[in-house]
Amino acid sequence: MVWFLGFGIAGLAVLALSLVFDGVLESVGVGVDGFLSLPVIAGFVSALGFTGAIATGAAGAGAVTATLAGAVAGALVGWLTWRFSRALLRDDAPAPRGEDLTGTSGTVVTAIPA
């Protein structure tokens, strides 16, 4: 059960680091987008660990059964994370350009030195 809890906590730590340092790995060419992105892998590992710990602790399952249950739960969480990130990143609107902002009123929030 300790190994499963370790996987769950490690997955949460990797997920937190991927949220804090978003884009750092991509800027150096190491990051992978899509189904093998870092949040998807972190979600899979976390779900595998915590589900395995629940299966061994509460249900009294063996290591193989707990690993299989964790793998199924991890695959489901990884797929949901991938779908959710795709939905968040899918933006059909183009980025605003300078011509789009010409003639609109706004408020200056930064002091402009004279």
SULGISUL-V592038 format. One record per helix or strand of 2 or more residues. SS is the DSSP state (~ for helix, > for strand). FROM is the first residue (numbers start at 1). TO is the last residue. Records with the same first field share a line. If there is no record, write none. Layout:
SS = FROM-TO  FROM-TO
//
This chain:
~ = 2-20  24-27  34-36  38-57  63-89  98-101
//
